[in-house]
Amino acid sequence: MTSIPIDNVITALLKAGLSAPSADNYHRFSVQYDQASGVSKIRCFTHSREAHYPRRRRLVDWIGYGAAIENMLIEAKRLGLRPKLTLHSDDNGIQTVPTLFAEIELHSGASPSDENLAQAIPRRVTNRKPFLRRPLTAEDKAEILLQIDRPCAHWFSSRETKKQCATLSRLAESERFRSQELHDELYSSLYFDAGADRPYGISIRGLETPRPLEHLFRLFKNVVALKIGRLIGVDSIFGFFAGALPIYWSGEVLVLTTRGDSSLELIRLGQTMERIWLAATTAGVAVQPQIAACLYASEKVEGCSIATQAELNHLWKGLLPLGELPMIMLRMGYAALPRWKSPRPSVDSLLKT
Ligand SMILES: Cc1cc2nc3c(=O)[nH]c(=O)nc-3n(C[C@H](O)[C@H](O)[C@H](O)COP(=O)(O)O)c2cc1C
């Protein structure tokens, strides 16, 4: 191990893990620190179980787990450790109890590395502001490309392809106001008390919506108001503002894909996403993930209408190589910093007793 006391090392690693993005800012995993075999190990357990959550929730949680694991690996390398990662599949996980999905063994004797990425961990943020519409510079893009070790990324930079991404995003975000199930899920992750800073969930301030739209957002939490709103096309209005407009207001769109949707593929995708995001942060490039257009295109995902799912699928087929599944869109560009950054719970809340 390093000369730093082990408690401080574990705290630093868990803090890095908790700083990672997760779709609704709930980190549904816990960790156990184990030194029984003479090797220091961090063991991670998923709380996102089939018995409790729909498939779409577990898919996004797996991507978030990948991001958290990658942050812990990067922080370990910064501290001069040699982390060894073992992943365990969580497919068909019908148990209700948390199960092991990752183990990180910590070995000593490496020189510090990944320091730039580690420094970006506390600065990385989801930026939902409008971005400048100019493409990334060649240098910034090259820095980001360095982090992509598998052929799983597609850039959409031209006016025409960005327009198609905007259509995809508009359709999917509208669906969140058409399907009661998706609507309930969206609102369960939001909180509206402007002064509050909660360690879980997303504040309305984080959405960076103009004030009048913020009031509408609050209003349409109510099911009756939503039903009336749908008659005048509220779903399409939100689809435009939350989906299409942000894509128009971006420099480029990066879509990450996989060839399958197993837990292991999604965790690895989350690792790549986090390295890309940290490299973008270092380069001063703003990032906002948009996942709905990817998620709802899958016929295995519940809650989306068959018509929207088929339309999304059809549009993706025109944009991506055959056999690749879209998993997450990252809108990127140059922008002012967001006005709010979501807080995190304490490191202790992660520890499994
Ligand atoms: C798998 C995944 C999907 C996400 N999808 C969206 C999305 O569709 N729209 C969005 O605005 N943010 C999305 N986010 C960003 C999260 O909302 C954000 O990470 C979380 O609220 C914590 O905020 P932070 O990234 O600023 O730390 C996503 C993040 C992850 C990891």
The ligand as a Gaussian input file, in Angstrom:
#p B3LYP/6-31G(d) Opt

LIG

0 1
 C      -26.743000       6.830000     -17.226000
 C      -27.022000       8.296000     -17.071000
 C      -28.072000       8.877000     -17.753000
 C      -28.336000      10.234000     -17.645000
 N      -29.354000      10.775000     -18.374000
 C      -29.584000      12.109000     -18.312000
 C      -30.597000      12.692000     -19.138000
 O      -31.278000      12.020000     -19.905000
 N      -30.773000      14.035000     -19.049000
 C      -30.031000      14.812000     -18.210000
 O      -30.221000      16.023000     -18.174000
 N      -29.065000      14.275000     -17.405000
 C      -28.826000      12.955000     -17.446000
 N      -27.837000      12.387000     -16.659000
 C      -27.086000      13.238000     -15.726000
 C      -27.569000      13.035000     -14.272000
 O      -28.841000      13.600000     -14.084000
 C      -26.527000      13.641000     -13.345000
 O      -25.347000      12.915000     -13.468000
 C      -26.945000      13.622000     -11.876000
 O      -28.072000      14.433000     -11.677000
 C      -25.808000      14.137000     -10.974000
 O      -25.376000      15.395000     -11.387000
 P      -23.870000      15.700000     -11.818000
 O      -23.590000      14.900000     -13.052000
 O      -23.825000      17.178000     -12.089000
 O      -22.961000      15.291000     -10.712000
 C      -27.536000      11.045000     -16.785000
 C      -26.473000      10.448000     -16.088000
 C      -26.207000       9.089000     -16.229000
 C      -25.050000       8.475000     -15.502000

